[in-house]
Amino acid sequence: MAAEAFKEAVPTEMNKILAPCLSRYSSIRYWTQDESRFGLKTITRRRLTLKKVKAVVKTQWQFKACYLYGVVEPLTGELMIQDYDRVNTENYQQFLNDFSQNYPNDFHVIQTDNATFHRSTDLVMPDNVMLLYQPPYSPQANSSERLWQWSKGEIANQVFANLDHLKATVKELFLSKPKAFFASLTHRNFIIDALQKIGMVPAVL
């Protein structure tokens, strides 16, 4: 299976960059990254009610939307979320530039999917960032997917007056949880194992 082969190969890929990166940066950090659409059309989920009582949920069908770009470090729960009007190379470039500037002292391996704008030849990769592409059609290998599953569940069955209201609500939602919550949410054994093998995380005895 491609996803399992990818996971097994991560330590090898990390080891390849170990010496040159540590000669310039304090440490090597591993992140997972993804984007998701958030819109004014109400996300509906089941609600608990009394037996034989039908749940009533107010909904709206506006199709205005924004896209959240997110990156999370499963080891620590550190994350960065930014909103954009669309997914494209220009916005992805800005996201990577901002990320690089926010964490300048370390070298960052960012696992992401094979979206066209992730692989664009027009991308200028920041010096302290490397993209590691997971196999096609393997979202289960990317723990940042769980950020969207959780956050969309939290705002389900709600109506937002406009995009600014939606963005503010989602921003507050991510700020309401400690890093430990996101570390638990996005934990992946293969990532921790890879970091242990290259010495970035102490091995558990």
C-alpha positions in Angstrom: 0.0 0.0 0.0 1.4 3.4 -1.0 0.6 5.2 2.2 2.3 2.5 4.3 5.4 2.6 2.1 5.5 6.3 2.4 5.4 6.2 6.2 8.2 3.6 6.3 10.3 5.8 4.0 10.0 9.0 6.1 13.0 8.2 8.4 15.2 7.7 5.4 14.2 11.0 3.8 14.8 12.8 7.1 18.2 11.2 7.5 19.2 12.5 4.1 18.9 16.1 5.2 20.1 15.7 8.8 23.7 16.7 8.6 23.4 19.7 6.2 20.4 21.1 7.9 21.8 20.8 11.4 24.9 22.6 10.3 22.7 25.7 9.7 19.6 25.3 11.9 18.9 24.5 15.5 16.7 21.5 14.8 14.6 19.7 12.2 10.8 19.9 12.7 8.1 17.8 11.0 4.7 19.3 10.1 1.7 18.3 8.1 -0.2 20.7 5.9 -3.5 21.0 4.1 -6.2 23.4 3.0 -10.0 23.3 3.4 -13.0 25.3 2.2 -15.2 27.0 4.8 -18.4 28.5 3.5 -21.6 30.2 4.6 -23.7 27.2 3.5 -24.6 25.6 6.8 -22.8 22.4 7.8 -25.4 20.0 9.1 -24.8 17.3 11.6 -27.1 15.1 13.7 -28.4 16.4 16.9 -29.5 14.6 20.0 -33.2 15.1 20.9 -35.8 13.4 23.0 -37.3 10.2 21.6 -39.8 11.0 18.8 -38.8 14.7 18.8 -37.5 15.8 15.4 -34.4 18.1 15.5 -34.9 21.5 14.0 -31.8 23.3 12.7 -31.8 26.7 11.0 -29.8 26.6 7.8 -28.7 28.9 5.0 -27.6 28.2 1.4 -25.2 31.1 0.7 -22.2 29.9 -1.3 -19.7 32.5 -0.3 -16.6 30.9 1.1 -12.9 31.2 2.0 -10.1 28.7 2.3 -8.1 27.9 5.4 -4.5 27.0 4.9 -3.2 25.1 7.9 0.0 23.5 9.1 0.4 21.6 12.4 3.4 20.0 14.2 2.0 16.7 15.6 4.8 16.4 18.1 4.0 19.7 19.9 0.6 20.8 18.6 2.0 24.0 17.3 0.0 25.2 14.4 -0.5 28.1 12.0 -3.8 28.8 10.2 -4.4 31.6 7.6 -7.4 32.3 5.4 -7.3 33.1 1.7 -9.9 33.7 -1.0 -8.8 30.7 -3.1 -6.3 27.9 -3.4 -3.6 28.8 -5.9 0.2 29.1 -6.2 0.3 32.7 -5.3 -1.5 32.2 -2.0 0.4 29.1 -1.2 3.7 31.0 -1.7 2.6 33.7 0.7 1.6 31.0 3.3 5.0 29.3 3.1 6.8 32.7 3.3 4.9 33.6 6.4 5.5 30.2 7.9 9.2 30.4 7.3 9.4 33.9 8.9 7.4 32.8 11.9 9.8 29.9 12.6 13.2 31.1 11.3 15.6 29.2 13.6 14.7 25.6 12.5 14.5 23.6 9.4 11.0 22.4 8.6 9.8 19.3 6.7 6.2 19.9 5.6 4.2 16.8 4.5 1.5 17.8 2.0 -0.5 16.3 -0.8 0.0 16.5 -4.6 -2.2 19.4 -5.3 -1.1 21.2 -8.5 -0.3 24.4 -6.7 1.8 22.5 -4.1 4.0 21.3 -7.0 4.1 24.4 -9.1 7.4 25.2 -10.7 6.7 28.9 -9.9 7.0 28.2 -6.1 10.2 29.6 -4.6 10.8 27.5 -1.5 12.1 29.3 1.6 15.6 28.3 2.6 14.4 26.6 5.8 11.4 24.7 4.3 11.2 21.4 2.4 8.0 19.8 1.1 7.5 16.1 1.4 4.8 14.8 -0.8 2.6 12.0 0.4 1.2 9.5 -2.2 -1.9 10.5 -4.2 -5.2 9.6 -2.7 -3.9 9.0 0.8 -5.5 11.7 3.0 -5.3 9.3 5.9 -1.6 9.7 6.0 -1.9 13.5 6.6 -2.9 14.3 10.2 -3.8 17.9 9.4 -7.0 16.6 7.9 -8.2 16.1 11.4 -8.0 19.8 12.1 -10.8 20.3 9.5 -12.8 17.4 10.7 -12.8 18.7 14.2 -13.4 22.4 13.5 -16.2 21.7 11.0 -17.9 19.5 13.6 -17.6 22.4 16.1 -19.3 24.9 13.8 -21.9 22.5 12.4 -25.6 23.6 12.6 -24.6 27.3 13.0 -25.6 30.2 10.7 -23.1 33.0 10.1 -24.1 36.5 9.0 -21.1 36.9 6.7 -17.6 35.6 6.0 -16.0 37.9 8.5 -18.3 36.4 11.2 -17.3 32.8 10.1 -13.6 33.6 10.0 -13.7 35.2 13.5 -15.6 32.2 14.9 -13.1 29.7 13.4 -10.2 31.7 14.6 -11.5 31.9 18.1 -12.2 28.1 18.0 -8.5 27.3 17.2 -7.3 29.8 19.8 -9.6 28.2 22.5 -7.6 25.0 22.6 -4.1 24.4 24.0 -1.3 22.9 22.0 -1.6 19.6 23.8 -5.1 19.2 22.3 -3.8 19.6 18.8 -0.9 17.3 19.5 -3.3 14.6 20.6 -5.6 15.2 17.7 -2.9 15.0 15.0 -0.5 12.4 16.6 1.0 9.9 14.2 3.3 7.2 15.4 5.3 7.2 12.1 6.2 10.8 12.5 7.4 10.4 16.1 9.3 7.3 15.2 11.1 9.1 12.3 12.0 12.0 14.6 13.4 9.5 17.2 15.5 7.7 14.6 17.2 10.9 13.6 17.7 12.1 17.2 15.2 15.0 17.2 13.1 13.3 19.9 14.4 11.2 22.8 13.6 7.5 22.3 11.1 6.1 24.8 12.7 3.4 26.9 
